[in-house]
Amino acid sequence: MSIRTSHALLLLAAVGIAQLAQRERHQRQHAHIALTGLHVDWLGVLVGRPELAEEWAPEGADVEQWVRHVHLNRQLCGLALRHRLGLVRSAGLRFVADSIMEREVGRSYWKTYGNFRQKEATGDPAAMTFNAIIQDAYVARLARLATEPAGY
């Protein structure tokens, strides 16, 4: 076998491996899309059906506040998927995260469920990055609130 033939075979093997890796990445992306869709649909059901929201709310929780949190969670799930798929980059995500934390419901949600989301993301680099950006926006907004004059 000549050197050229062995180089060609190595090149073909490398191309095949790259194609397999790309297929696996696309398969994971499709799985994330499908699972996020199911989760977002369920959250939508909870937001739209007060009797189910009441049944699924944590014991002792203010159901109306919990429904607001579920609605925000639904938005965050879609945003996290867009980030995972590369449809929103870090700078755009930071902008949206800052906007979310401008609202009391965003801060309240993250105060209540941020730690859970961070633990849930362990081992998932995309989810960990997403949560770190949301956490940074939360901390930054709390710092600004602490230094703003009263009635601002």
HELIX and SHEET records of a PDB file:
HELIX    1   1 ILE A    3  GLY A   48  1                                  46    
HELIX    2   2 PRO A   50  TRP A   56  1                                   7    
HELIX    3   3 VAL A   63  ARG A   84  1                                  22    
HELIX    4   4 SER A   90  MET A  101  1                                  12    
HELIX    5   5 GLU A  104  GLU A  120  1                                  17    
HELIX    6   6 PRO A  125  THR A  147  1                                  23    
END                                                                             
